[in-house]
Amino acid sequence: MFDTDADADAYRRRSIVERFILRLKEDRRLATRFERLAVNFLAMVKLAMIRRCFRLLEPSDRT
């Protein structure tokens, strides 16, 4: 009756999206919806994504 492979795949994709949104909400400006216009909010989401990518690219000084 239920396709467990499809359910597992849907759950996996949903989990990825939810984790990404939680990471974006680390930025206070996005979490509180500081920007009122949709175009400005979208710009802030894009900036947060770019900052996240740069953080992943920079070498870690942890030893």
C-alpha positions in Angstrom: 0.0 0.0 0.0 2.8 2.5 0.9 6.1 2.7 -1.0 8.6 2.8 1.8 11.5 3.8 -0.5 9.6 6.8 -1.7 8.6 7.7 1.9 12.2 7.5 3.0 13.4 9.6 0.0 10.8 12.3 0.7 11.8 12.3 4.4 15.4 12.6 3.5 14.8 15.6 1.2 12.5 17.3 3.8 15.2 16.8 6.5 17.8 18.5 4.3 15.5 21.5 3.7 14.6 21.8 7.4 18.3 21.7 8.5 19.2 24.3 5.9 16.4 26.6 7.1 17.6 26.2 10.7 21.1 27.1 9.7 19.8 30.2 7.9 17.8 31.2 11.0 21.1 31.5 12.9 21.2 34.9 11.3 19.1 37.0 13.6 17.9 39.3 10.8 16.3 36.3 9.1 15.0 34.6 12.2 13.1 37.8 13.3 12.0 38.7 9.8 13.5 42.1 10.2 13.0 42.9 6.5 9.3 43.7 5.7 9.4 43.7 1.9 9.6 40.2 0.2 12.3 41.4 -2.2 14.5 42.6 0.7 13.9 39.4 2.7 14.9 37.4 -0.4 18.1 39.4 -0.7 18.9 38.8 3.0 18.3 35.0 2.4 20.7 35.1 -0.5 23.4 37.0 1.5 23.0 34.5 4.3 23.5 31.6 1.9 26.6 33.2 0.4 28.0 33.8 3.9 27.4 30.2 4.8 29.2 29.0 1.6 32.2 31.3 2.4 32.3 29.8 5.9 32.5 26.3 4.5 35.2 27.3 2.1 37.6 29.0 4.5 40.3 26.8 6.0 39.8 25.8 9.5 42.3 26.8 12.2 41.2 24.0 14.5 43.9 21.5 15.4 
